[in-house]
Amino acid sequence: MAISDMRRQYSKGSLSESDITSSPFIMFDKWLKDAIDAGIPDPTAMTVATVDASGQPSQRIVLLKDV
């Protein structure tokens, strides 16, 4: 089986410019509420990615503790 045959179509939602609010905090609150309401496992899990002084990237999974 080809890897391309295993892909899912992600057609449940989209983000258009008309959906964006002027505040990223309001957008985040909406996205978090939507994830909780949808029953998504670990809706507060997220990836934090950084780079060091030499440009080496690093990432880790964290759980949001507070907003």
KERO-750039 format. One record per residue: x, y, z of N, C-alpha, C, O in turn; residue in three letters. Coordinates in pm, whole numbers. Example, Ala and Ser with C-alpha at 12.3 -4.5 7.8 and 13.67 -1.06 7.14 Angstrom:
// residues 2
1319,-569,780,1230,-450,780,1320,-330,780,1424,-332,846,ALA;
1285,-225,708,1367,-106,714,1290,3,787,1341,114,804,SER;
***
This chain:
// residues 67
85,-118,0,0,0,0,89,124,0,188,131,73,MET;
54,220,-81,130,345,-88,93,436,29,-22,437,74,ALA;
189,510,77,163,602,188,54,701,150,-29,737,233,ILE;
53,746,25,-50,842,-17,-190,784,-8,-287,860,5,SER;
-204,651,-14,-335,588,-1,-384,587,144,-503,566,168,ASP;
-295,611,239,-330,607,381,-372,744,434,-416,755,548,MET;
-359,847,353,-390,982,399,-540,1003,415,-621,950,338,ARG;
-575,1081,516,-713,1121,537,-736,1256,470,-643,1334,451,ARG;
-859,1282,435,-896,1414,385,-940,1497,506,-1029,1456,581,GLN;
-879,1610,525,-913,1698,636,-1007,1807,583,-963,1915,543,TYR;
-1134,1776,584,-1231,1868,526,-1335,1915,628,-1438,1971,590,SER;
-1309,1893,755,-1408,1929,857,-1409,2076,891,-1507,2125,947,LYS;
-1305,2147,858,-1302,2288,893,-1201,2362,810,-1116,2303,743,GLY;
-1211,2490,816,-1116,2574,744,-1105,2705,820,-1184,2735,909,SER;
-1007,2782,783,-987,2913,844,-977,3014,730,-885,3009,649,LEU;
-1070,3104,727,-1064,3210,627,-1046,3343,699,-1071,3355,819,SER;
-1001,3440,625,-972,3570,684,-1095,3630,753,-1082,3702,852,GLU;
-1212,3602,701,-1334,3658,761,-1366,3596,897,-1446,3651,973,SER;
-1304,3481,930,-1327,3415,1059,-1233,3465,1168,-1253,3434,1286,ASP;
-1133,3541,1131,-1029,3582,1226,-1074,3706,1302,-1124,3802,1243,ILE;
-1056,3702,1434,-1088,3819,1517,-964,3908,1529,-855,3868,1490,THR;
-982,4026,1583,-870,4118,1599,-778,4078,1714,-666,4128,1724,SER;
-824,3988,1799,-746,3947,1916,-708,3799,1907,-796,3714,1894,SER;
-578,3768,1913,-539,3627,1913,-588,3554,2038,-606,3432,2036,PRO;
-610,3626,2147,-659,3564,2269,-804,3517,2253,-841,3410,2300,PHE;
-884,3597,2185,-1023,3557,2158,-1024,3437,2065,-1103,3344,2085,ILE;
-937,3437,1963,-930,3323,1871,-890,3197,1947,-950,3091,1927,MET;
-789,3207,2033,-744,3091,2108,-856,3038,2196,-878,2917,2201,PHE;
-926,3126,2267,-1037,3083,2352,-1143,3007,2272,-1195,2906,2317,ASP;
-1173,3056,2152,-1271,2990,2066,-1221,2853,2023,-1295,2754,2031,LYS;
-1096,2845,1979,-1041,2717,1934,-1036,2616,2048,-1068,2498,2028,TRP;
-997,2660,2168,-992,2569,2282,-1132,2520,2317,-1151,2400,2342,LEU;
-1230,2609,2320,-1368,2569,2349,-1418,2471,2243,-1483,2372,2277,LYS;
-1389,2499,2117,-1431,2409,2009,-1370,2270,2027,-1437,2169,2006,ASP;
-1242,2264,2065,-1174,2136,2084,-1234,2060,2202,-1254,1938,2193,ALA;
-1264,2130,2311,-1326,2066,2428,-1465,2015,2392,-1501,1902,2424,ILE;
-1544,2100,2325,-1680,2061,2286,-1682,1943,2190,-1776,1864,2190,ASP;
-1578,1931,2107,-1570,1821,2010,-1521,1691,2073,-1520,1587,2007,ALA;
-1480,1697,2201,-1433,1577,2269,-1296,1531,2224,-1262,1413,2235,GLY;
-1216,1623,2174,-1080,1589,2130,-997,1551,2252,-997,1624,2352,ILE;
-927,1437,2247,-843,1398,2360,-733,1501,2384,-672,1551,2290,PRO;
-708,1532,2508,-603,1627,2547,-611,1759,2470,-516,1796,2401,ASP;
-721,1831,2481,-735,1955,2405,-637,2064,2447,-621,2163,2376,PRO;
-571,2047,2561,-474,2147,2606,-331,2110,2569,-238,2180,2606,THR;
-312,2000,2496,-178,1960,2453,-137,2044,2332,-217,2071,2243,ALA;
-12,2085,2332,39,2164,2219,189,2144,2206,255,2097,2299,MET;
241,2178,2092,384,2168,2066,446,2306,2077,398,2402,2017,THR;
554,2315,2155,632,2438,2164,762,2412,2091,835,2317,2123,VAL;
792,2495,1993,915,2478,1915,1000,2604,1929,949,2716,1924,ALA;
1129,2583,1947,1224,2694,1959,1350,2659,1881,1367,2546,1835,THR;
1437,2757,1865,1570,2732,1809,1672,2793,1902,1646,2894,1968,VAL;
1790,2730,1908,1895,2785,1994,1977,2888,1915,1946,2917,1800,ASP;
2081,2941,1978,2162,3046,1916,2226,3003,1785,2254,3086,1699,ALA;
2249,2873,1769,2311,2824,1645,2206,2785,1541,2242,2739,1432,SER;
2079,2804,1572,1973,2773,1477,1922,2630,1485,1842,2589,1401,GLY;
1967,2554,1584,1923,2415,1600,1781,2414,1658,1759,2465,1767,GLN;
1686,2355,1586,1549,2353,1637,1528,2247,1745,1599,2147,1750,PRO;
1432,2272,1830,1394,2179,1935,1243,2193,1954,1187,2302,1941,SER;
1178,2081,1984,1035,2088,2010,1000,1996,2125,1070,1899,2153,GLN;
891,2029,2190,842,1945,2299,691,1961,2309,636,2065,2273,ARG;
627,1857,2358,483,1860,2380,460,1908,2523,522,1858,2616,ILE;
371,2005,2540,340,2058,2672,188,2058,2690,113,2053,2592,VAL;
145,2065,2815,3,2078,2846,-21,2217,2902,46,2260,2996,LEU;
-117,2286,2845,-152,2419,2891,-204,2411,3034,-292,2330,3063,LEU;
-151,2493,3122,-194,2493,3262,-290,2607,3294,-376,2593,3381,LYS;
-277,2719,3224,-360,2835,3253,-358,2928,3132,-265,2925,3051,ASP;
-460,3011,3122,-466,3110,3014,-471,3247,3075,-476,3347,3003,VAL;
***
